[in-house]
Structure formats: structure tokens, C-alpha cells
């Protein structure tokens, strides 16, 4: 198996609320939007985030109805400065997100970050890490 991930799919209990948060409030443009089922967003070269209606997600897995929450996972959005961390947190909060950790220096690795929970349960880390570089092609390098 090659070391790559092309799709990250997360069940969401209310697809319309997710659409309002990501599309209407944050201005994300869907790659595909199937009302009542799933929304896909191109989030990086070769990477797509899917928000799947929780009932349809459970049906697809064959596990029956489940409205569990996302747990033990964060999606990270890396920015150029601590000021941009603050700005993104303000935008996400205005869009209906809940701040779990206000912008602050992190305990590990010289990072400045915050955590915001989106409607539907996804926890986003908004981070500035001067030790990381993200190239124009989307590749990440450390140090």
C-alpha cells in the first residue's frame, strides 16, 4: 500500500448545519455537494474532506444508525502567523464554531495554536509553527 490518503470522510449529524458553517459562513467551495448525503471539499492537492450525513454514513458502513461524535482526531489548518491564528479563530467562531482552546503558545514544539470545534464535532487546530514549511505543491517539511 502506498503511503498516502486521498479522502478523509467524517460523519456529521446535520449536513445542513455543516454546509452553513463551511460554505455559507467560511466561504469554502464544495467539490461536490449531494444534498441530504455528502459534501466534498478539495482541501489540499490530492486530498479531499468529505462530510457525510451520519445516517447515510452508518448505512454505508452497514452498522445501523449511529450519532456518535468525532473523537481523538483533529484536522489542522496551518497559517503564516499568530495573528492569522487569531483571525481564523474569530471567523470560525462567528460561523458557529466553539473555541475549545483560545489562541496561545503550545506546550510542544514552539507552536502557537488554538482548537475550535465545528458544528458536527470536528475539532480544528489552527496553528502557526515556524519550524514547518508548506510548499506551493502542498508538501510539508520540518525544520
N, CA and C atoms as a LAMMPS dump frame, in Angstrom:
ITEM: TIMESTEP
0
ITEM: NUMBER OF ATOMS
429
ITEM: BOX BOUNDS ff ff ff
-5.0000000000000000e+02 5.0000000000000000e+02
-5.0000000000000000e+02 5.0000000000000000e+02
-5.0000000000000000e+02 5.0000000000000000e+02
ITEM: ATOMS id mol type element x y z
1 1 1 N 0.854 -1.18 0
2 1 2 C 0 0 0
3 1 3 C 0.898 1.24 0
4 2 1 N 0.591 2.181 -0.866
5 2 2 C 1.328 3.444 -0.906
6 2 3 C 0.985 4.292 0.311
7 3 1 N 1.947 5.102 0.737
8 3 2 C 1.753 5.951 1.913
9 3 3 C 1.098 7.262 1.491
10 4 1 N -0.234 7.239 1.376
11 4 2 C -0.976 8.46 1.079
12 4 3 C -2.437 8.299 1.474
13 5 1 N -3.093 9.419 1.645
14 5 2 C -4.522 9.465 1.943
15 5 3 C -5.135 10.465 0.978
16 6 1 N -6.194 10.06 0.297
17 6 2 C -6.836 10.956 -0.663
18 6 3 C -8.147 11.532 -0.147
19 7 1 N -8.865 10.753 0.658
20 7 2 C -10.148 11.196 1.196
21 7 3 C -10.153 11.005 2.706
22 8 1 N -10.619 12.004 3.415
23 8 2 C -10.919 11.896 4.837
24 8 3 C -12.413 12.176 4.928
25 9 1 N -13.16 11.196 5.406
26 9 2 C -14.614 11.338 5.49
27 9 3 C -15.029 11.288 6.947
28 10 1 N -15.856 12.246 7.343
29 10 2 C -16.317 12.356 8.716
30 10 3 C -17.845 12.397 8.705
31 11 1 N -18.45 11.587 9.57
32 11 2 C -19.906 11.622 9.71
33 11 3 C -20.306 12.901 10.441
34 12 1 N -21.387 13.501 9.991
35 12 2 C -21.9 14.702 10.65
36 12 3 C -23.4 14.513 10.907
37 13 1 N -23.859 14.854 12.118
38 13 2 C -25.257 14.619 12.443
39 13 3 C -26.229 15.53 11.703
40 14 1 N -25.76 16.662 11.17
41 14 2 C -26.648 17.579 10.461
42 14 3 C -25.893 18.202 9.29
43 15 1 N -26.094 17.653 8.126
44 15 2 C -25.376 18.091 6.935
45 15 3 C -25.709 19.542 6.577
46 16 1 N -26.93 19.959 6.827
47 16 2 C -27.297 21.345 6.524
48 16 3 C -26.544 22.338 7.422
49 17 1 N -26.355 21.978 8.689
50 17 2 C -25.583 22.829 9.6
51 17 3 C -24.122 22.865 9.148
52 18 1 N -23.59 21.709 8.753
53 18 2 C -22.21 21.662 8.256
54 18 3 C -22.058 22.533 7.009
55 19 1 N -23.019 22.464 6.115
56 19 2 C -22.99 23.286 4.894
57 19 3 C -23.016 24.768 5.257
58 20 1 N -23.865 25.139 6.198
59 20 2 C -23.943 26.541 6.615
60 20 3 C -22.609 27.011 7.204
61 21 1 N -21.951 26.153 7.979
62 21 2 C -20.67 26.512 8.6
63 21 3 C -19.571 26.648 7.558
64 22 1 N -19.359 25.629 6.758
65 22 2 C -18.222 25.622 5.836
66 22 3 C -18.464 26.443 4.568
67 23 1 N -19.652 26.343 3.989
68 23 2 C -19.917 27.015 2.709
69 23 3 C -20.398 28.445 2.928
70 24 1 N -21.523 28.588 3.636
71 24 2 C -22.124 29.917 3.771
72 24 3 C -21.28 30.85 4.641
73 25 1 N -20.791 30.353 5.785
74 25 2 C -20.093 31.244 6.721
75 25 3 C -18.597 31.37 6.439
76 26 1 N -17.916 30.247 6.139
77 26 2 C -16.467 30.309 5.926
78 26 3 C -16.079 30.493 4.458
79 27 1 N -17.032 30.318 3.556
80 27 2 C -16.761 30.563 2.145
81 27 3 C -16.064 29.43 1.402
82 28 1 N -16.061 28.222 1.967
83 28 2 C -15.462 27.087 1.268
84 28 3 C -16.317 26.737 0.049
85 29 1 N -15.665 26.285 -0.993
86 29 2 C -16.353 25.917 -2.232
87 29 3 C -16.369 24.393 -2.341
88 30 1 N -17.56 23.789 -2.376
89 30 2 C -17.628 22.328 -2.477
90 30 3 C -17.098 21.828 -3.827
91 31 1 N -16.431 20.697 -3.77
92 31 2 C -16.04 19.989 -4.978
93 31 3 C -17.275 19.281 -5.531
94 32 1 N -18.023 18.662 -4.618
95 32 2 C -19.311 18.017 -4.92
96 32 3 C -20.199 18.223 -3.7
97 33 1 N -21.461 18.533 -3.926
98 33 2 C -22.416 18.685 -2.839
99 33 3 C -23.675 17.918 -3.218
100 34 1 N -23.911 16.803 -2.526
101 34 2 C -25.1 15.989 -2.757
102 34 3 C -26.029 16.219 -1.57
103 35 1 N -27.059 17.08 -1.726
104 35 2 C -27.949 17.395 -0.605
105 35 3 C -28.495 16.134 0.064
106 36 1 N -28.492 16.164 1.411
107 36 2 C -29.006 15.039 2.171
108 36 3 C -28.053 13.862 2.26
109 37 1 N -26.866 13.981 1.659
110 37 2 C -25.949 12.846 1.653
111 37 3 C -24.52 13.224 2.05
112 38 1 N -23.836 14.01 1.212
113 38 2 C -22.419 14.272 1.448
114 38 3 C -21.965 15.559 0.766
115 39 1 N -20.967 16.202 1.352
116 39 2 C -20.308 17.362 0.74
117 39 3 C -18.814 17.039 0.722
118 40 1 N -18.186 17.228 -0.444
119 40 2 C -16.743 17.046 -0.566
120 40 3 C -16.076 18.392 -0.809
121 41 1 N -14.937 18.613 -0.131
122 41 2 C -14.134 19.819 -0.32
123 41 3 C -12.711 19.419 -0.684
124 42 1 N -12.175 20.027 -1.713
125 42 2 C -10.749 19.86 -2.022
126 42 3 C -9.998 20.665 -0.974
127 43 1 N -9.234 20.005 -0.097
128 43 2 C -8.571 20.706 0.997
129 43 3 C -7.065 20.835 0.805
130 44 1 N -6.524 20.11 -0.154
131 44 2 C -5.096 20.179 -0.471
132 44 3 C -4.909 19.426 -1.788
133 45 1 N -3.783 19.623 -2.446
134 45 2 C -3.542 18.836 -3.66
135 45 3 C -3.638 17.344 -3.349
136 46 1 N -4.54 16.674 -4.007
137 46 2 C -4.695 15.24 -3.802
138 46 3 C -5.426 14.837 -2.55
139 47 1 N -6.038 15.792 -1.83
140 47 2 C -6.733 15.468 -0.58
141 47 3 C -8.112 16.116 -0.537
142 48 1 N -9.105 15.296 -0.21
143 48 2 C -10.492 15.74 -0.153
144 48 3 C -11.063 15.422 1.225
145 49 1 N -11.795 16.385 1.803
146 49 2 C -12.525 16.186 3.048
147 49 3 C -13.987 15.99 2.699
148 50 1 N -14.555 14.881 3.16
149 50 2 C -15.97 14.602 2.95
150 50 3 C -16.733 14.706 4.251
151 51 1 N -17.841 15.41 4.242
152 51 2 C -18.751 15.479 5.386
153 51 3 C -19.995 14.698 4.986
154 52 1 N -20.189 13.559 5.626
155 52 2 C -21.199 12.582 5.238
156 52 3 C -22.307 12.597 6.283
157 53 1 N -23.554 12.713 5.852
158 53 2 C -24.692 12.625 6.757
159 53 3 C -24.53 11.369 7.619
160 54 1 N -24.644 11.509 8.938
161 54 2 C -24.351 10.413 9.863
162 54 3 C -25.197 9.169 9.588
163 55 1 N -26.481 9.335 9.277
164 55 2 C -27.317 8.173 8.989
165 55 3 C -26.872 7.47 7.716
166 56 1 N -26.546 8.245 6.691
167 56 2 C -26.064 7.664 5.427
168 56 3 C -24.702 7.008 5.627
169 57 1 N -23.862 7.626 6.463
170 57 2 C -22.544 7.08 6.779
171 57 3 C -22.691 5.696 7.413
172 58 1 N -23.569 5.594 8.425
173 58 2 C -23.796 4.314 9.098
174 58 3 C -24.383 3.287 8.132
175 59 1 N -25.277 3.739 7.267
176 59 2 C -25.863 2.844 6.269
177 59 3 C -24.776 2.321 5.321
178 60 1 N -23.883 3.213 4.905
179 60 2 C -22.798 2.826 4.007
180 60 3 C -21.877 1.806 4.679
181 61 1 N -21.604 1.984 5.978
182 61 2 C -20.764 1.04 6.71
183 61 3 C -21.493 -0.255 7.035
184 62 1 N -22.838 -0.199 7.008
185 62 2 C -23.621 -1.371 7.357
186 62 3 C -23.717 -1.604 8.853
187 63 1 N -23.562 -0.527 9.644
188 63 2 C -23.556 -0.665 11.101
189 63 3 C -24.86 -0.253 11.761
190 64 1 N -25.799 0.252 11.012
191 64 2 C -27.035 0.739 11.606
192 64 3 C -26.88 2.171 12.084
193 65 1 N -27.979 2.789 12.532
194 65 2 C -27.931 4.189 12.946
195 65 3 C -26.942 4.437 14.08
196 66 1 N -26.222 5.518 13.961
197 66 2 C -25.289 5.92 14.992
198 66 3 C -25.087 7.413 14.902
199 67 1 N -25.118 8.063 16.024
200 67 2 C -24.881 9.504 16.061
201 67 3 C -23.709 9.814 16.982
202 68 1 N -22.701 8.96 16.944
203 68 2 C -21.506 9.182 17.754
204 68 3 C -20.792 10.442 17.317
205 69 1 N -19.912 10.918 18.174
206 69 2 C -19.174 12.129 17.838
207 69 3 C -17.766 11.771 17.385
208 70 1 N -17.142 12.707 16.72
209 70 2 C -15.757 12.545 16.311
210 70 3 C -14.914 12.584 17.575
211 71 1 N -13.977 11.651 17.728
212 71 2 C -13.185 11.59 18.95
213 71 3 C -11.748 11.206 18.632
214 72 1 N -10.813 11.864 19.31
215 72 2 C -9.42 11.509 19.168
216 72 3 C -8.781 11.933 17.864
217 73 1 N -9.405 12.884 17.157
218 73 2 C -8.903 13.327 15.858
219 73 3 C -8.992 14.848 15.784
220 74 1 N -7.949 15.477 15.273
221 74 2 C -8.047 16.888 14.918
222 74 3 C -7.63 17.03 13.467
223 75 1 N -8.213 17.992 12.809
224 75 2 C -7.754 18.399 11.484
225 75 3 C -7.033 19.72 11.695
226 76 1 N -5.861 19.871 11.109
227 76 2 C -5.068 21.076 11.344
228 76 3 C -5.043 21.97 10.116
229 77 1 N -5.199 23.246 10.377
230 77 2 C -5.107 24.286 9.354
231 77 3 C -3.943 25.171 9.774
232 78 1 N -2.866 25.123 9.005
233 78 2 C -1.652 25.857 9.36
234 78 3 C -1.62 27.196 8.649
235 79 1 N -1.24 28.23 9.395
236 79 2 C -1.246 29.595 8.887
237 79 3 C 0.125 30.235 9.07
238 80 1 N 0.288 31.44 8.551
239 80 2 C 1.594 32.096 8.485
240 80 3 C 2.031 32.84 9.739
241 81 1 N 1.113 33.119 10.67
242 81 2 C 1.491 33.935 11.824
243 81 3 C 0.514 33.727 12.98
244 82 1 N 0.936 34.086 14.197
245 82 2 C -0.001 34.062 15.324
246 82 3 C -1.222 34.966 15.086
247 83 1 N -1.018 36.104 14.432
248 83 2 C -2.155 36.993 14.147
249 83 3 C -3.178 36.293 13.259
250 84 1 N -2.696 35.482 12.327
251 84 2 C -3.624 34.757 11.449
252 84 3 C -4.356 33.656 12.221
253 85 1 N -3.704 33.059 13.218
254 85 2 C -4.4 32.099 14.09
255 85 3 C -5.599 32.8 14.722
256 86 1 N -5.365 33.975 15.301
257 86 2 C -6.455 34.739 15.915
258 86 3 C -7.567 35.03 14.904
259 87 1 N -7.206 35.48 13.709
260 87 2 C -8.197 35.849 12.692
261 87 3 C -9.053 34.656 12.27
262 88 1 N -8.439 33.499 12.081
263 88 2 C -9.199 32.31 11.678
264 88 3 C -10.124 31.865 12.807
265 89 1 N -9.652 31.924 14.038
266 89 2 C -10.499 31.552 15.178
267 89 3 C -11.709 32.481 15.263
268 90 1 N -11.51 33.769 15.06
269 90 2 C -12.627 34.722 15.064
270 90 3 C -13.629 34.358 13.964
271 91 1 N -13.138 34.06 12.76
272 91 2 C -14.029 33.704 11.646
273 91 3 C -14.792 32.419 11.938
274 92 1 N -14.114 31.415 12.493
275 92 2 C -14.782 30.141 12.786
276 92 3 C -15.809 30.303 13.902
277 93 1 N -15.497 31.123 14.887
278 93 2 C -16.439 31.373 15.976
279 93 3 C -17.671 32.116 15.461
280 94 1 N -17.448 33.111 14.619
281 94 2 C -18.573 33.852 14.029
282 94 3 C -19.443 32.943 13.173
283 95 1 N -18.848 31.887 12.619
284 95 2 C -19.586 30.943 11.766
285 95 3 C -20.32 29.883 12.58
286 96 1 N -20.138 29.875 13.911
287 96 2 C -20.845 28.907 14.746
288 96 3 C -19.942 27.889 15.412
289 97 1 N -18.627 28.013 15.249
290 97 2 C -17.697 27.124 15.921
291 97 3 C -17.575 27.47 17.398
292 98 1 N -17.086 26.52 18.181
293 98 2 C -16.893 26.699 19.609
294 98 3 C -15.406 26.61 19.929
295 99 1 N -14.872 27.639 20.556
296 99 2 C -13.458 27.642 20.921
297 99 3 C -13.253 26.681 22.088
298 100 1 N -12.399 25.686 21.891
299 100 2 C -12.034 24.759 22.952
300 100 3 C -10.749 25.199 23.639
301 101 1 N -9.847 25.786 22.866
302 101 2 C -8.598 26.342 23.397
303 101 3 C -8.351 27.642 22.659
304 102 1 N -8.321 28.74 23.407
305 102 2 C -8.066 30.054 22.816
306 102 3 C -6.643 30.091 22.255
307 103 1 N -6.377 30.968 21.28
308 103 2 C -5.025 31.081 20.722
309 103 3 C -3.983 31.298 21.823
310 104 1 N -2.927 30.477 21.778
311 104 2 C -1.89 30.532 22.799
312 104 3 C -0.681 29.721 22.363
313 105 1 N 0.461 29.986 23.011
314 105 2 C 1.625 29.142 22.739
315 105 3 C 1.319 27.702 23.153
316 106 1 N 1.747 26.753 22.327
317 106 2 C 1.529 25.348 22.643
318 106 3 C 2.575 24.81 23.592
319 107 1 N 2.28 23.691 24.191
320 107 2 C 3.201 23.051 25.127
321 107 3 C 4.32 22.306 24.404
322 108 1 N 4.173 22.077 23.102
323 108 2 C 5.113 21.255 22.36
324 108 3 C 5.608 21.964 21.108
325 109 1 N 6.9 21.981 20.896
326 109 2 C 7.493 22.318 19.61
327 109 3 C 7.444 23.748 19.126
328 110 1 N 7.243 24.741 19.974
329 110 2 C 7.274 26.123 19.534
330 110 3 C 6.071 26.574 18.721
331 111 1 N 5.004 25.848 18.806
332 111 2 C 3.797 26.15 18.03
333 111 3 C 2.953 27.213 18.749
334 112 1 N 2.194 27.982 17.987
335 112 2 C 1.163 28.885 18.512
336 112 3 C -0.124 28.391 17.894
337 113 1 N -1.123 28.045 18.718
338 113 2 C -2.313 27.423 18.141
339 113 3 C -3.566 27.641 18.978
340 114 1 N -4.674 27.177 18.405
341 114 2 C -5.976 27.177 19.066
342 114 3 C -6.727 25.946 18.579
343 115 1 N -7.77 25.575 19.318
344 115 2 C -8.649 24.488 18.888
345 115 3 C -10.089 25.006 18.835
346 116 1 N -10.743 24.736 17.717
347 116 2 C -12.13 25.151 17.51
348 116 3 C -12.925 23.933 17.069
349 117 1 N -14.065 23.705 17.714
350 117 2 C -14.933 22.605 17.316
351 117 3 C -16.019 23.141 16.4
352 118 1 N -16.093 22.56 15.225
353 118 2 C -17.107 22.944 14.238
354 118 3 C -18.433 22.27 14.584
355 119 1 N -19.549 22.842 14.132
356 119 2 C -20.814 22.131 14.282
357 119 3 C -20.662 20.751 13.633
358 120 1 N -21.113 19.727 14.299
359 120 2 C -20.944 18.371 13.795
360 120 3 C -19.816 17.636 14.488
361 121 1 N -18.96 18.36 15.226
362 121 2 C -17.991 17.697 16.069
363 121 3 C -16.538 17.723 15.654
364 122 1 N -16.21 18.084 14.42
365 122 2 C -14.811 18.097 14.013
366 122 3 C -14.058 19.142 14.817
367 123 1 N -12.923 18.739 15.378
368 123 2 C -12.07 19.675 16.098
369 123 3 C -10.946 20.101 15.165
370 124 1 N -10.864 21.405 14.936
371 124 2 C -9.841 22 14.086
372 124 3 C -8.751 22.603 14.963
373 125 1 N -7.523 22.303 14.632
374 125 2 C -6.396 23.01 15.22
375 125 3 C -5.986 24.072 14.214
376 126 1 N -5.98 25.313 14.647
377 126 2 C -5.493 26.417 13.823
378 126 3 C -4.113 26.725 14.365
379 127 1 N -3.079 26.585 13.523
380 127 2 C -1.728 26.611 14.055
381 127 3 C -0.757 27.423 13.209
382 128 1 N 0.165 28.035 13.928
383 128 2 C 1.355 28.639 13.303
384 128 3 C 2.554 27.949 13.929
385 129 1 N 3.353 27.297 13.093
386 129 2 C 4.551 26.631 13.576
387 129 3 C 5.716 27.085 12.709
388 130 1 N 6.563 27.957 13.231
389 130 2 C 7.664 28.485 12.423
390 130 3 C 8.663 27.415 11.984
391 131 1 N 8.618 26.234 12.597
392 131 2 C 9.506 25.14 12.202
393 131 3 C 8.984 24.308 11.053
394 132 1 N 7.765 24.57 10.591
395 132 2 C 7.17 23.82 9.487
396 132 3 C 7.05 24.73 8.284
397 133 1 N 7.254 24.177 7.123
398 133 2 C 7.007 24.904 5.89
399 133 3 C 6.075 24.057 5.017
400 134 1 N 5.128 24.728 4.405
401 134 2 C 4.23 24.054 3.469
402 134 3 C 4.509 24.643 2.1
403 135 1 N 5.003 23.786 1.194
404 135 2 C 5.382 24.228 -0.136
405 135 3 C 4.185 24.531 -1.008
406 136 1 N 4.446 25.191 -2.12
407 136 2 C 3.388 25.534 -3.069
408 136 3 C 2.658 24.295 -3.573
409 137 1 N 3.344 23.158 -3.592
410 137 2 C 2.716 21.917 -4.048
411 137 3 C 1.985 21.179 -2.926
412 138 1 N 1.964 21.766 -1.708
413 138 2 C 1.251 21.173 -0.584
414 138 3 C 2.085 20.25 0.278
415 139 1 N 3.342 20.012 -0.083
416 139 2 C 4.171 19.145 0.734
417 139 3 C 4.616 19.878 2.009
418 140 1 N 4.744 19.12 3.076
419 140 2 C 5.137 19.671 4.364
420 140 3 C 6.58 19.255 4.653
421 141 1 N 7.364 20.219 5.109
422 141 2 C 8.721 19.888 5.548
423 141 3 C 8.931 20.44 6.95
424 142 1 N 9.737 19.737 7.723
425 142 2 C 10.008 20.085 9.115
426 142 3 C 11.425 20.62 9.231
427 143 1 N 11.581 21.645 10.09
428 143 2 C 12.906 22.161 10.393
429 143 3 C 13.458 23.101 9.373
